[in-house]
Amino acid sequence: MLIRDVTEADWPLIWPFLRRICADGETFSYPTDIPEATARDYWLLAPPARTVVAVGDDGTVLGTAKMNANQGGNAAHVSSASFMVDPAHRGRGAARALCEEALRWAEREGFRAMQFNAVVESNTYAVKLYESLGFRVIGTVPEGFRHPRLGYVGLHIMHRAL
């Protein structure tokens, strides 16, 4: 699997699964009916931030990640990242590879930590993955996310020092 910087040609390959993940409403706080232009602006970040894709051996885009400072100013030393894997390609290691790349990027860029502000607690796959990479839950917003099937569930804040 190759992790590389996103190109303009990748967006038409990302948009279908990003739209589906948002429409499902189970893991992201983006609008379930997010317009394509808005999604593109949210996801394709300009430097010094970074957006990448995970590409399979056959050239298929398996997933994508965006990496950026979590906050600005005197809090800009903490990074953040978001990940989306095409549901058709789950289980192939793309999420782990993307997260590992985000951690490498953050270290190279001189960040002191990485923080995820909104990990839906019912997204147990993501929570377990992040914990296996050294993140820990440092707080949970009770009923911070309205899950379409489970109702109100917690929203974890996860952190890892670099």
Disulfide bonds with the S-S distance in Angstrom:
none
